[in-house]
Amino acid sequence: MTAALRADVLARFPGARADAEALARGRTDRSGTPGTADPLAVVRAGSVDEVRAVLAWAHEHRVPVVPRGAGTGLAGGAVADGALVLDVSGMRRIVRIDPVEEVAVVEPGVLTADLDAAAAEHGLMYAPDPASAAISTIGGNIATNAGGMRCVKHGVTRDAVLGLEVVLADGRLLRTGRATVKGVVGYDLTALLVGSEGTLGVVVGATLRLRPRPHVGGTVLATYPDVETAARACSRVGAARLRPSLLELIDAATLGAVAAHTGTAALAAGAAVVAQTDGADAGTATAELAAVAAVLREGAATLEQSDDPARADALLTARRLALPAIEAQAHALIEDICVPRARLAEAVRGIEQIVAATGVQIYTFAHAGDGNLHPIVTWPRTATEDSGAVRPAAVDDAAGRVFELAVALGGTLSGEHGIGTLKRAYLGLELDADVLDVQRSVKAALDPRGILNPGKAI
C-alpha cells in the first residue's frame, strides 16, 4: 500500500521527491528527534493551488501530512513518522509592504530576517525575532507562535499577525482575520491558528503588522556572583515599570561554553545580564537605558554601558552564541519554559537543584524580561555519535523535573517553542481533562480525519 501511495504522489505532484536525501531530511527537524519511519514522500509546493491539491489528495486517501518550513523547530513538530511531508518553504514572496498602513503580506516561506530587512527600507520593523530569524520562515514562526529577544517589549508572533490564508485538511482555503489594526467580526480564528503547530491547517499566506523602527538607546552588560542574584536583578527591572527591548540572562555554565567555543577568556562571573532599550527617539531610549542600568547595578560585580553599535554587538555575542557553543561540546535537549517574572530567581535555583539531584548538566539562558527560560539539558558526546545521540533516561528525567518546576511556579511548559512531540506526555501538568477535550473537539471540527500533523501539540 505504501509503495502504491508513494508512486501516486510522485506521479501526481511535480515537486514530490522520495530519494534518500529528501526522506532523511524530512524525518526530523532542528530538535534532532528522529521519526519512527521515513516519510512517505516530500512534496515541495510552489503555490496555494498545489498545497490545496496535496491536502485534498491526502484527505481522500486518509494519508497523514506533516507541514514543514525550514525545519528549525525545536520541539519535534515537523517530525514525519511515515507521513507525507508538505514543504512550503519554497513559497517565499513578500507580496507587498504597505508603509502607510504598516502592514506586510507574505507567503509562508519568507525568512523572518528577510521580512525585517524589507520593512527597514520603509523605516519599519517586523518585531518578532527568534534566534533562528536568519533561517526560520514566517510560516513556521506562525505555527509555533515564535518569540525572541525583543519580544519582551514588542510582542510575540501572535501580536503581529492580523490575518491568515490557511488550507484546511480537506483542501479548502480559509481566510481569517483582517488587514486593519482593529476588527471583532466572528470568532478569532487567526489567534487560534497561530501556535497550532500545523495541526489545524497549513498557512499559505499572512497579513502582518509592522511597527515604526525605533531608535536604540544602548546596551548594558552586568555580571553577578551567581545566577540567582542575576535573576533577582532582572525581576527588579520589571518591578520598576521599565520595559527594555531586550533583557537576557546567561548562567555561568553557558558563559564557560561560549568561552570554550570562541577561544576567549570566560567572564569572571557566576552569571551575566544583557539589556538594551529603544524608543521613538534616541533621547528617550538613552534615558531609559540609564534607568535600567541603575536597577541592574545593585548586586552587580561589574557593569558596562555603551551606546556604540559595535560594542553593543560585542556585548551581545555571548547570548547569541549560547546555543551553538553548548551544542559544540554536548548533545542537547533544548527546552523552553516560562514562569512569572517575579519567580525567575526561584526557577534558576530550582534548575540548579535538579542538576545536583540528577547529575545531568543543564545550561540556562533566558529571555529574562518575560520569564522565558531555556534550560538546555545535555549529555556527553561519544566516539560513536549514533550511540551518543540516543538520549539517556536521566536526561528525560531531568527535563521532566524542569517541566514540573515551571508549572509549580505558576508557569507554562513552553513559552515559544511549542509542544511538538517532546512535551506531549507532560500536557496534563498544565491542562486539565476538560480543556484537552475541548481542544480535541476543535481539532476534530477542522480536521475530522485527523491527517494534519498527527501526534503533535495536543
N, C-alpha and C positions, 0 to 999 in steps of 0.2 A: 504493500500500500504506500509506504514512504517513497519508494523508488518511483511509483507512478505519479504521485503528487509532485515530487521534485521535477520530474520530466515535464509535467504540465506547466509548472511555474517557469521553467527555463524556456519553454516554447512560447509561452503566452506574454511574458514581460521582458522587454528589451534590456532593462537594467538588472536582470537576475544573474547571479553567479552562485556556483556551488563547488568551486575549486577549493583546495585545501587551505590556501591563504585566507580567502574570504570567510570560510567556515570557522577557522581558528580565531580570527579577529572578532567575529560575531558571537563567539561562545561566551565571552566575558566582557567586562568593562574596566574602568580605572580602579575599581575596588580590588581587582585581582581574583575575585571569586569566580571559579570556573563553573560553567553549566554542566549538567549531568550527561549531556549529549550534544553533538554538533547540531547547529541549526539545520532546518530543512533546506533552506537556501537563504541568500541575502539579496534583497531587491533594493537597488538604489533608485529611488523615484526622482524624477525631474520636474514633476508638475502636480498640481492638485488633482487633475484627472487621473494620473497614474496612481496616486495614493488611493483615490476612490475605487479604482478598478481592483487594486490589490486587496483592499478590505472587503469589497463585495464578494470577490472570489473566496477569500478566507472564511467569510461568514457563511457562504453557501456550503463550503466543504468542511466547516467546523474545525478549521486549522488555527491553532494559536498564533498570535502575531506579537512580536516584541518591537515596538517603535524604538528607533535609535538615531541619535545625532552624532556627536563627536566621540561618544563613548567615554566621556570624562567623569561620569557619575561615580560616587564613592560608596554607594550602598547596595550595589548589585542589582540596580533597577533595570539594566539593559542586558542582563544575563539571559541567554537564549533558551537553554534547556530543551533543545529539539524543535523549537518553534521556528516559524518563518520570521526572519529579521527584515523589518521595513526601515530602510535607511533614508532619512530625509535631509541629510547634511548637504546634499548637492543643490538643494533649493535655497540659494543664498543671495537673492536680490534684496537690496534696500529699495523698495518700490518708490517711496518718496519720503522726504522730510519737509514738513511744513513749519518754517521758523516762526510764523506769526501765531499759529495755534499751539506751537511747541509739541508737535506730535510726529512720530515716525511710523510708517507702515512697512513691515518687513516680512520676509519669508523665514522659515524656522532654521535654516542652515546658516544664517548670518552669524559671524563670530561676534561675541559680545564686545570685544575691544574695537572691532571694525566699526560697529554702530556708534560707539562713543566717539571715535575719531571723526566719523562723518558728521556727528552732531556738533563737534567742536568747531567745525568750519563755519557754523552759524552762531557761535558763542553759546552753545548749549551743551548739555551732557546727558548721557544715559546713566542714571545714578547707580543701579546695581553693579557691583564689581567683584564677582567671585575671584578667588585666587587664580582660577583657570581661565580668566577672561580672554587671554590671547588665543586659547584653543577650544574653549567651550562655545556651544551655539545657543542662540536665543531660545530655540525650541526646547533644548534640554534644560536651560535655566527656568523656563516656564513650567516644565514638567516637575521640577523639584522645588520650585519657589526659592531659587538660589539667593544667597545673601552676599556677604563680602565685607571688606574692612570699612568702607564709608557708609554702610547701611545703617550704622548707629544713628546717623543724622538724617540721611536721605531716603531710607526705607529699603525694603527687600523687593524682589521681583514683583510680587503681587501688587505692591503700591504703584508700580509703573505700568501695569497692564490695564488698558482701557477696554479693549475688545479683542476677540479671537475669531479666527476661522478654524474650525475643527471638523475632521472627518470622523463620523461615528463608526461603530463596529460593522454596521451593515452597508457602509459606503455613502450614507447621506452626509451632505455638507451642512454644518450648523454654523451660523454666525451669531456670536454673542456680544453683549456689551454695546459700545458706542464709540464715537470719535470725539465726543465732547468731554469736558472735565467732569461735569455733573450728569447724573442720569439714574432714575429709580424705577424704570419700567420693567415689571416682571421680576422673577427670581434672579438673583445674581449668579448666573451660571458661569460667568467669567471667573469669579473668585473660586467657585467650586472646582473648575478645571485646572486652575493654577495650583501646582503642587500635587496633582492626582497621579503623577508618575506614569502617564501613558495607559492607565487602566480604564479610563472613561472615553478617550478619543485621542486622535492624533492631530496635533497642532500643525496647521499648514500656513497660517498667517497670523500676524499680531499687529494691533494698533497700540503703540506705546507712548507713554507720557515722557517728554523730555523736560529738562529744567535748565534755567539760566546757569551758565558755568560760573561758579563762584571764584572769588579771589582766595588764595591760600595765605594764611597768616604766618605760618611757620611750623616748626616741628620741635618737640621736646623729647629727649631721652633721659629717663630717670632709672637709676639702678638701686636695688634694695638688698638687704642681707638675706632675705628669704622670700619665697613666693607668696606666703600668706600676708606678709606686710605689704607687698606689691598689690595684691588683690584688694586689700582694705583701702589702699590709696585710690584705686580705680573706683571703688564704690563711693568714696567721698566726692569724686568728681561729679557723679550723678546727683548725689545728695545736695551739692552746692548749686544745683539747677544750671549746670554748664553742659553744653552739648557739643563736644568736639566732633569733627568729621571723621576722626579715626582715634581709637583708644585700644591699643593692643598690649597684651600681656605675654611674656615669654619666660618660662621657668629655666632653672639652672641647667637641667639635663639638655634642653633644647639649645641653649646658648653654647654648651660644650660641643654638641653635634655640629652646629654651624661653624664653630672654630676649627674643628677637625676637617670639615668639608672644604673650608676655604684656605686652610693653612695659616690662619691668623691666630693671634692670642685671644683667648676667651675673655669676655668681660669678667672682671673680678667681682662677681655679684651672685647672689642667690636667685635673682630674677631681674627682669627689665620691663619697663613700660614705655611704649612709644605713643605719643599723642600728636595730633595735628588738628588745626582749626581752619575753617573757611567762612566766608561771609560775602555779603553783597558788595562790600568794598574792603580794600586792604586794611584800612584803619580799624574797622570793626573786628575783622578776623585776628589782627595782631593784638588788640586789646583782650580778646577772649583767650588767646594763647597765653598771655601773661597771667590771666586769672587761673587757667588750668595748671600752669607751671607752679603757681603759688600753692595750690592744693597738693600737687604731687611732691613738692619739696619736703613736706612733713614725713619724716621717717626715711627719707632717701639717703643713700650713701653718696651718690653723685647725681648731678642734674646738669644737662646741657640743653641750651635753647638756641635755635638758629632759624633765620629767615632766608638762608642761602639755599636755592633749589638743589644744587649739587650735594651740599652737606646733608640736606633733608633726605635725599635719596640714599646716602650712605648710612644715615641713622635707621632707615627702614630696611636695610639689607638683611639683618638677622631675621626679621619677621618674614620677609619674602622667601628666604632660603630655608625656612624651618623644615618644611616637609621634605624637599629634596635632600637636605642634609641628613635627616633621620633615615630616609629610605636608602641612602647610600651605605649605611652601616648595619641595617637590620631589616627584616621583613616587618611590615607594618599593617595593623588593622586600624584604619583611620576612622575614628569615632567623632561624634559631634552631638553634644548635649547642650541644653540651655537651662539656666537657673535664674531666679530673681537676682537682680544686680546686687542687692544688699546681702546676698548669701554667697557671693563669689568666693570669699575667703574660706567659708565652710566647705565649699566644693573642692578647692585646691587642697585643703587639709585632708578631706576625705579621700581624694585620689592618692595622696602620699601614704595614707593608712592602708589603702588597697595594695599599693606597691609593697609595703612592709609585710602584709599578710600573705600575699601570693608569691612574692619573689619575682614577679613579672615586671619588666621595665616599662614604664609609661612616661612618655614625654608630653608635656602640656603647654599649649599656647592657646590664646583666646582672643576673640573679639570682645574684650572686657566691657566695652561701653554698653553692650546689650546682653551681657551674661552668657554669651555663646562660647563654650569651651570646646577645644579639640584635644581630647586625651588620645594620644597615639600609642596604642598598645602594641608592643613589639616582641619579636623573638629572634634569636641569632640566625644569621646565615650559616650554611654549612658548605662543605666542599661539594656535596651533591645537591644542587639547587632544587631539583624536583622534590627531593625528600625534605629539604629545609622549608619549602614553600607550604608544606602541609601544616596547618595551624594547630599547635598543641592545645590540648584540652585546658591547660592552665590559662592560656590566653583568652579563650572564650569565657572561662570563669571570671577572670579579671574584668573583661568587658561587661559581663552581666552585673557585676557588682557596681560598676560605674553607672549603668542604667538605673539600677535600684537607688543609688545615691542621688541621681538627678531628680527622680520622682519624689523621693523622700524629702528633698529640699524645696518641693513645690515647683519643680521644673518639668522639662519635657525630654523625651528620648532623642529628638532631633530638632536642631534649630534651623538647618539649611540644607542638609544632605538628603533628607528623606529616609524612608524606611526600607525600600527595596526588598531584598531577601534577608539582609543581615540582621534586621531588628524585628522581624515579624513575630518571632517567638516571645518578644517582650511587650507586645502591644497591650496585653492585659494588665500590665503595671499601671498604665495611664488611662486606658479607655475601658469603660465598663461594658457589660454584655449588651445593654440596650443601645449604646452608641455604636458598637460594632454591628449590631443587627440593622440599624438604620443605614449605616454606610454600605452594607452589603445589599440592601434594598435599592439604594441609588445605583450601585454598580449593575444590578440586575436589570434596572429600568433602561439604562443606556447601552448595556452590553449583555443582552439576555442569553446569549450562548457562551458567555464567559471566555471569549477568544482574546481579549486585549490584555496583554502583559499579565497572564495568569500567575498566581503565586507571589505577587508583589503588593506592597503597600498596605493591604488590609487582610 
